[in-house]
């Protein structure tokens, strides 16, 4: 394998000028924060009913009864995210309100995600590119919906994204601490939702096995990744088998097992179509930017890696039927990586270097961010029409 497959030299973009870049970045950041705040004020009362299932398990765990739905009878694992239940139970122990607890967790992870993406992007794409990437994630109404909604979607997306960026920092020549950090974060992501194994294995395989080092060093990297992943997963998997007497999460048996694959794929395709057709159109934007990169022959290895990451997750979600919940809970994982890939593409095309191209791009993105209110208003009156998937087909 060539050692240049993943690493991308820094300095592929030069800021137009420091003053232009900083001013435009500040404008984008302020407008994005205002839009996010307006959305949260408009939808502040929203809380998804399925989150009360998680809360019931977390309350019983906090009270010392274990993660159970009913105190009598056999234990059933009716929740999706072990880590999320543990975090909520911890906050409930601290007397945090039941609805406040999952919201606190989601907002904390969302904030860390935005900061992490900005810090990772700034030396690679400049101030404006970093601000566009971070602001796109901060104003994603789908993510803000799930900040309020009470489920694990935002923490899962944050862990997957931060883990991926940490591993890419290692591929860029960073110290082994980035590999360890990425491996730990992947372990936590998989403990949040087991389908995190899909992007985790993809990322580790390409990062660890394409570095320009000898075979022994590559195998050592793989062993480090596998060890930290096992450290996070094996204890809970052993607990699940002993306590719930099941090898896989109960949600797998409830939502996927026994359903014809053709039906799942059909539902998943419908789910993906709705995601692509919903403002601010992150997936079509990525396709357009990638096509421009290919046309001008600047489709760099890093962009190919990110596009592959997104494609692997989408294929997995489609193959398993998508989801009936609005807000694209399962495809939410791709949104931060999509925006990083878009900014990577804009950077490689040189469109963030000059005011005459950067300003229209910034204004256009802010318009798309604001256009999400149209979808959100419709969602408030017609829960599911724009942002749901399989449920509306039945």
C-alpha angles and dihedrals in degrees: 000000000000113000092225095065094099111011113089120195114244120237097054087135129043117201112253088236128325094248095047092046095048095045094048091044091052091050093050092046095048095046091047092052091048091051091049091049092049091051093050091050091049095048100029094124095055117116122158115237095225088064088072088068090059090044092054092053091045092049093052090047091050090049091054099254096110128241097317135142095206123024091220126055131024120335115252124192099226096158129086103213124049094184092049091052090050093050093048091047089052092053092045087054087056089054095252112156118266096242093036094055100065090040091054090051094048095047091047092052091044091052093048089048093053092048093045093051092047094049093045094046101044099075090042104042104016129244096301095047091048092049093049091051094046094043092049089057094042092053098041101128091202089059092043090051089057092044084065097031099074102230131112099258098107097043089048093050091046094051093047093049097045090046091052094048092047090053090048090052086056090050089052090062101272120148125275089264087079091056091049092046091049092047092050091048091049089052090053091046091054090047087054093050125355092221086074084087089078099064090030094061091042092052096044093047095053097039099042098038100044101051114119093248135105123280094258091057092049092051089049089055091050090049092052091050093047093047095054092043090052091046089060099039109033098064093052093042088054089048092049092052093047098040105032097023091227132114096207132039115280089237089067091059091044099047109024113014114098096006113123112257092226090059093048093050092048091051091045092053090052090049091052092047091055091048092052092047097050124094134288084031099217095170097050089045090054091049091051093048092046091049090052090049091051092047093052092039096241097116095134127200092253091056090049090052093051093046089050090050091053092045094052092052093046092050091051093049093046092047089054097048104259114248140287094226120096120237093058094263095180097042091044086089090070098051099083093044090047091057092046088051091048092052090045088055095046089049094051090048090054092236094132094053101077132047093230091064102024096055096054090046092051093047092046092051092048089052090052091048090053092046088067088079088072090059091042093051091051090047091054092059100031108032107209105009095110103017107038132085133189097012094070092054095062 
